[in-house]
Amino acid sequence: MEENLIIDVKYDVSLSIMKHKINDGIEKSSIPFGIKIKPLYNKISKEMGLICPEYNSIKSQISRNLNKKLPSNVTTFAEIPSESEYYKTKQGENFMIFKNSNLIIFQFPFQAKLFREYNDDIFVDGTFFIAPKFSYQIIITRTYIKELDSFYTTSFAILKNKEQETYKILFEKLKKNANTCNNNTIIEPKICIQQKQSISNLPFINPEYIFDIYVIIKINSIKNNYCQFLKFLEYFYKTYLIDYDMKIWNYYNNMEHITKNASESLNNYLNNLFPTKPSFYELIDKLNELEHLSYYDYQRKIR
């Protein structure tokens, strides 16, 4: 009887110590999304050298404590904070460069460096699948570094809508940030915008024929009563055939490393990371982690 009592007391003590140590780890973490309770449990149980409680006996309580540490979920664009500890890299650098009521742009200092130094070709693509529920789309830009034969992300942005002005502000702010970091030396990146499949080849066609091809696509869309696509064609015409210099996005004279999958491959990878739409903070935390890995991949390759 007495022996059982001693065992029970030891178990209660070990249970209390285990919970305390795990909660202490949660409290000390400024970014708790990356905390994995089971590995932390395994590590602490080896260190304690006591009768340890089973993992399942503490899992639910620890999960509740972890959830209390997580920030409240953002449900509208207006709730996105202008400042947050989640906008900091692992080195403590801020990577949120612009925010208004329709757009928030993230560009890590490392990404700004690549955007500035390798701006001959900037690939742009959008994804809807990982956009938080309150937003419309995620826009990702990437660049190609020839000497490393590698693509690297140079920015990502969350958009509330698909208005032309929103996209215009996005690219203007990216160029401004790069120019500011470049002692105001003006750079004009060449942008390859990857759009819907029926016109996705236009960046790679002789500019002399693009208007004729556009007209053919539009006529076929009218004949087939593609109402929604006709709206997109009108947007494409105004934005990329009228407002933008075609030289910015046409690649006919620069075919060296063209691939329309430059950004889509990353999008597919991100889509697989999030089987359901992530919360705002989950998305930012994961992109921060991926950029940290990308930074060290770049450093390893340039050595």
N, C-alpha and C positions, 0 to 999 in steps of 0.2 A: 504493500500500500504506500509506504513512505517512498519507495523507489519510483513508483509511478508518479507520485506527486512531484518529486525532483525532476523527472523527465518533462512533466507538464510545465513546470516553472521554466526550465531551460528552453522549452519550445516557445513559450510566450515571450521570453526575453529575446530569443533569436528572431521571432516574428516582428517584434517591435524594432529591433536593430535593422533588420532588412528593410522594413518600410521607411524607416528614418533615412537610411543611406540612399535609397532610390529617390525619395522625395527631395533629399538634399541635392542629388544630381539634377533633378528637374528644376529646382529653384535656381541653381547656379547657371543654368543654360538660358541665354538670352533668346535663343532661337530653338524652341522645343520640338519643332516638327521632326527633326532628325533623330530624336531620341528613340532608341529601340529598347523596350523594356526587358525582353527576354535575354539579350546579350548582357545587359547591365546586371540582371539578376544572376546570370551564370558567373560573372566576374566577382560580384560581391559574395556569393555563396562560397566560392573558393577561398576568398580572403578571410572570411569569418571563422572558419574552423569550428563552428557550432552545429547543433542540430537545426537545420534550416527548414523553413516551411516550404511546402510544395509551391511551384510556380502558380498553379491555378488558384491557390488559396489567396493570393494577393493580387492577381492580375486585374480584377475588376476595380478594386479600390485604387490601385495605382493609376489605372486608366482614367478614373474620375478626377484624380488629382492633376493628371497631365492635361486633361481637357480644361480644367480651371485656369491653367497657365496660358492656354492658347488665346489669342486675341479674338474679340467678337467678329463674326463673319461679316464681310461687306456685302450688302444686298442691293445697293444702288450706286451709280457712278458718283453721286454727290457725297457718299460716305467714305470714299477713298481719301485717306489722310495725305496732307502735303508733306509731312515728315513722319518717319517711322524708323524704328530700329531694324526693321526688315529691309530697308533700303540701303543697308550697309553690307559691304563685302566682308569676307573673313579677315581682311586687312584693315577694316574700319573705314573704307572709302565709300562715299555716297555714289549710288548709281541711278537714282531717279533724276532725270535732267529737265523734265518739263511735265506740267499738268494743267489742263483746263477742264471745262465741263464735259468735253467730248473725247478727251484723249489723255493718256498718260504714257510717257516714253521712258524706257530704261536703257541706259547705255553705260556699261562698266568702263572704267578708265582704260582697261586693256582693250576693250572693244573700240573705244574712241581712237586709240592709237592705231589699230588695224584699219579702221575706217579712213583715217587720215593718211596713212602710209601706203595703203593698197586700194586706192579709190578708182583705179582705171575701170573696174567692173564691180558693181554692187548688185547682187541678186536679191530680188524682193518677192516674197510670197505671203499669202495669208492662210490662216486656218480658223475654222469655226469650232472645231471639236473640243479644243481645250480652253476656249474663251469662257470665263466665268459667266454664270447665268444672267447677270445684270448687263453684260456687254455684248457687242455684236461680233467682234473679230479680233484675232491676234495677228499683227503684222511683224514679220521677221526679216531682217536684212542680213546678208552674208557676203563675204568676199573670198576671192580665190588668191592664194599665195603660191605663185608659180614655183619658186625655188623649193618649197616644201611639198608641193603637189597636194595641197590640202585646202579645204574650205573651213572658214571660221565665222561664227555669228558675230555681227557687229552692232546689233541692236534688236530690241523687241518692244512692241507697243501694244497697248490694249485700247481698242476703239469702241466708242459707244454707237457709232453709226457708220454708214458708207458714203457720207456726203463728200463731194469733191473738195470742199474747203478743209475738211478734216485731214484728208490725205496730203493736201498741199502744205498745211501747217506741219505735219509729221516730217516731210522731207526737208522743209525749210529749217526746222529746229535741229535736225540731224546735221545738216551742212553747217549751220551756225555753231553748233557745239564743236564740230571738228575744226572749223576755222578759228574758233576761240582758243582751242588747244594747240593751234598751229601758229601762234603769234600773229593771228589775223591774216595769214597768207591764204588767199582765196583758193578753195578747191572746188571742182565741179565733177563729182563722181558720175560715172556712166552707169545708169540704172537699167537693169533688165527686169521688167515687170512681168511676172508670170501670171497670165490671166486664163480665161476659160479656154477649153481645148480647141474649139473651132477657130479661134484666132490666135492660139498660142504660138503659131509658127511665124507670125508677122515680124517679131524681132529679128528673124533670121533670113528675111526675104529682101531682095533688092528694093530699096525705098521707092524707086521709080514705079513699082507695080502695086504698092500697098493700097493706095486709094482705090484702084480698080478692083482689087481683091475684096476690099471692104464693101464696095458697092455690090459685088456678086453675093457675098455672104448675107447682106441685108435683103437683097431681092429674094433669095432662097428662104430667108426667115419669114418674110411677108407672105410668100406663097404657102408656107406651111403653118402660118398663123402662130408663130412662136412669140407670143405677146411679151412674156417676161424677158426673153433673150433680146427682143427688139429694144426694150428699155435699157438693157445693159449696153447694147451697141451704140445707142444714143449717148450714153455716159462715156463710153470708150472714145467715140468720135470727138466729143467736146474736150475731154481731158487729154488724150494722148495724140490725137491728130491735129488739134487746134491749139490748145494751151501749152503743150510741151513741144520743145524742139525734138523732132524725130531722131536726131543724132544721139539724144540722151539714152534712148532705149533700143535703138536698132543696132544689130550686131553683124549686119551683112559684111562689113569690111573688117571685122575682127572675130574670126571664127576659130581662133586657136584653142580655146578650152570650153566652148559652149556646151552646156548641159542644162536642160530645163528641170532637171531633178536636183539641182544644187540646194534649193531650199526645201523642196518637197520631201527629200529623204529625212531631213531633220524633223519636219512636221509629222511624218509617219512615226518616227521614234517617240516624239512627244505624245502623240495620240495613244501609243501603247503604254506609256507611263501612267496615263490617267484613263482608266476604263470608264469613269464617269467624269462629268465636268468638275474641275477642282474649285475650291474656294479661292478667293483672291490671294490670301496669304500662303496657301499651299502651293499655288502656282509660282509666286515670287520666290518662295523658299527653294523650290526644286530648280528653277532657272538659275538661282544664285549658286546652287551646288554644281550644276552642269557647267557654268561658266568658270568656276574654280578649277574643275577638271580640265576644261579647255585651255585655260591659262598655263597649267603645268604641262599639258601636251605640247603647246607651242614652245615653251621654254626648253623642253627636252629635245625637240627637233632642231632648234637653232644652235645647239651646242656643237 
